[in-house]
Structure formats: structure tokens, C-alpha cells
Amino acid sequence: MKYPISTRSASLTPSLTLAIDAKAKALKAEGQDVVGFGAGEPDFDTPQHIKDAAVAALAAGFTKYTPSSGTPELRQAVADKFKRDNGLEYKSSQIIISCGGKHSCFNVIFATCQEGDEVIIPAPYWLSYPEMVKLAGAQPVILPTTDKTEFKITPAQLRAAITPRTRLLVFNSPSNPTGSVYTPEEAKAIGEVCIEKGVLIMSDEIYEHLLYDGARHQSMASFSRAHYEHTVIVHGLAKAWSMTGWRIGFLAAPQPIANAIDAVQSHSTSNPTSFAQKGAVAALNGPQDHLKPWMAEFDKRRQYAWDRLNKIPGLSCVNSKGAFYLFPNISGTGLKSTDFCARLLEQEKVAAVPGIAFGADDYIRLSYATSLANIEKGLDRIEKFCKGR
Ligand SMILES: *Cc1c(COP(=O)(O)O)cnc(C)c1O
């Protein structure tokens, strides 16, 4: 049998992060002492009151279909969150609950883009964005940046990339994989170019609460009425509440876009897991005091790792201002990222993600969502690896 494989699925690049992860896990299973810097999730447990709410929902039989776009209770809790944290007014009909922030991104791209459309994605980017754009039949247009500008695009660079075919700008601050954060002034100016050119912005704000060194986040939708009308905010519970496995994300959109996404979701996944939605209500409406100690811990690790990285021959690293990643430049080692990471894993049993996965081949991504002891051990090994070159 000649199996049918669609051009759409055949055009996808399989996830390099998952490949590295699989290799590291295989080595671990052989009993090797592997240090993993690959994690894209916090190493803290979900706060207890959130788990309790989901358990109580299960016990009470809350196990049936909910409305496709989420329970009214959770959509209202999300609307309240945007009011409380961002000063934004959304009706609950403008809020869609999806199966993770990744699914929210997919829904936005799928509902707004098609063949012949272009989507502008600044690099380094979260690796799923360009693949989602390809799945929708549209064309990713990558805007490269470097550590010299803290991986930020300029309004002029954006303006030059916009064509009559441009439908969407993907904007992600704080950023995965670089940890860079646009100042409110910078973000506002990027938004103004999109308003002038009639381009919609998908603003992925999932790391909004994970900030360091006094960095400030202001939602793209909050700068003016026009910004609000040109922005879809994508967000989720995964990172700031450590709920990656729960698969609950959300978005806030202008009403016509929310309606289109509602239709897409109603014919694909239907509702996100009912009792996970109850946990999400508890997460959003409950106490937020878990975050402060988590951030203190992340910050300690970040400072330690950043300091060490800049003392290693061949490496240089701008410090991250958000999320939980560092993105060191490895060009001084003479290696490109895939080679660097493959040899590092082979020789020193350290797993890192090659920057090429994020569209930046002179860098690697290190996640500091792992213990300080692991970070110390891993950096000793990276130092040995680079000194030996
Ligand atoms: C983790 C992450 C998401 C969402 O992850 P989910 O687990 O699907 O909620 C979205 N955007 C970025 C940039 C992320 O790093």
C-alpha cells in the first residue's frame, strides 16, 4: 500500500527539542549520568489548592462535555484576570479556552491565515510558530535578530517586511527561547506599525509574570483602542502556575476572530478537559503567592548560570529578563548549534537545545528550570567541553 501523506503534514519539521530530549532520556535509561537543560517547563509542582479543585470536580461528577470554548465560569475568570492584571475589558464571549497555549496559537493562525498569506515571525522564535503557519497553508516570513539588539526587532525592520500579503505578526515577550523582554515603549511602537499597515498581532504573553531585574511587561492590547482592536492575546496556565500537563490555554480576541476560533475548535478538539478547567478557575481566582518564591529561585539560578556562561571561553550570553531560558552565543567555539549540542551530549552528557531549532544557529538554549545543583554540574561540564576545544 502506498500510504497517503498530505503535503501539509510532510512539509513539517519534526521537533528538534523532542529529538534531543529522546536521546537524553535514552542515555539516562542506560544508566548514564545526563544533565538536562532541555526542559520547557517549571520544575515546581502545581500548587495544592489547584489540584484540590480538580479532584473535587472529579468527585462531584464534573466529567461531561462543557461548552466547546470553555465553561462560562472559566471564561469569566479569564476576563477578570485581564481586567485585574492588564486593565483590559473583554466580554467572556471574546475569551476562548483551549487545550494549552500551543493550541490557542494554532487556533489563531488556523482561523486567520490561508494559502497566499504571509506571517511575520521574529527569530529566534518558539519553534512551533512557523510549523503552525505552514499547516495553515500560509508562508512564514522570518525576521532575524541577534544578541546585539537583545533579540528584538525594530519598527523599521518590521515595516520593511510587511507586504500586501501580510496577515499576522507573531509577537512573544517575554520570549522563549531568548528570555528577552520588550519595554512597554518598544512593544507599543511595534504595535503602531501593525495598526498603520492593517496587520493583526498574535501576542503570546504566556510568560508575562516571569520577569527579572525590574523588567516590565505591558500587554500589547493595552496601549490604545487601536492596539486592542489589532491584537489577539494568547496565554495559558502552563508556566506561571506550573500546569503544563493540564493542557489549559486561553486567548482574548476581537469578537469576529473569537467567533471564527470558536467554530474551528467546535469541529476539532471540542472542549478542554472538564475538571482541568475547574483547576484553572482555582488557579486564576485563588491566591497567587506561589509565584514569588518560584521567581526568587529562578532568579538565583539565572544569575549563577549567566555569570558562569560569560566566563567560559568561546561563549557569551546576554542575561535573560524573563521566562526561564538563557540563550548563549556559541560562535566563539567555531561550532554550529547542532554539532555543538550533539558533541556536548556525546562527550559530556549534557543535553541542550540547538539554536537552529529556533532559527538561530549560533546559539544554544539552556533552561534553568532545573535545580541549582544540576546547573552547577552541567556548567562544569560545558566549561570542560569548551576548554577542550
Ligand atoms: C510553553 C509555551 C506556550 C504554551 O504551552 P502550553 O503547554 O501549550 O500551554 C506558548 N508559547 C510559548 C512561547 C511557550 O513557551
The ligand as a Tripos MOL2 file, in Angstrom:
@<TRIPOS>MOLECULE
LIG
   15    15     1     0     0
SMALL
NO_CHARGES

@<TRIPOS>ATOM
      1 C1          5.0670   26.9330   26.8220 C.3       1 LIG1
      2 C2          4.6830   27.9220   25.7870 C.ar      1 LIG1
      3 C3          3.3690   28.0460   25.3090 C.ar      1 LIG1
      4 C4          2.1860   27.2110   25.7320 C.3       1 LIG1
      5 O1          2.4120   25.9710   26.1850 O.3       1 LIG1
      6 P1          1.1900   25.0070   26.5510 P.3       1 LIG1
      7 O2          1.8490   23.9290   27.3120 O.co2     1 LIG1
      8 O3          0.6260   24.5500   25.2520 O.co2     1 LIG1
      9 O4          0.1970   25.7870   27.3340 O.co2     1 LIG1
     10 C5          3.0800   29.0230   24.3850 C.ar      1 LIG1
     11 N1          4.0400   29.8470   23.9320 N.ar      1 LIG1
     12 C6          5.3090   29.7550   24.3490 C.ar      1 LIG1
     13 C7          6.3000   30.6970   23.8070 C.3       1 LIG1
     14 C8          5.6860   28.7890   25.2780 C.ar      1 LIG1
     15 O5          6.9590   28.6970   25.6620 O.3       1 LIG1
@<TRIPOS>BOND
     1     1     2 1
     2     2     3 ar
     3     2    14 ar
     4     3     4 1
     5     3    10 ar
     6     4     5 1
     7     5     6 1
     8     6     7 2
     9     6     8 1
    10     6     9 1
    11    10    11 ar
    12    11    12 ar
    13    12    13 1
    14    12    14 ar
    15    14    15 1
@<TRIPOS>SUBSTRUCTURE
     1 LIG1         1 GROUP 0 **** ****
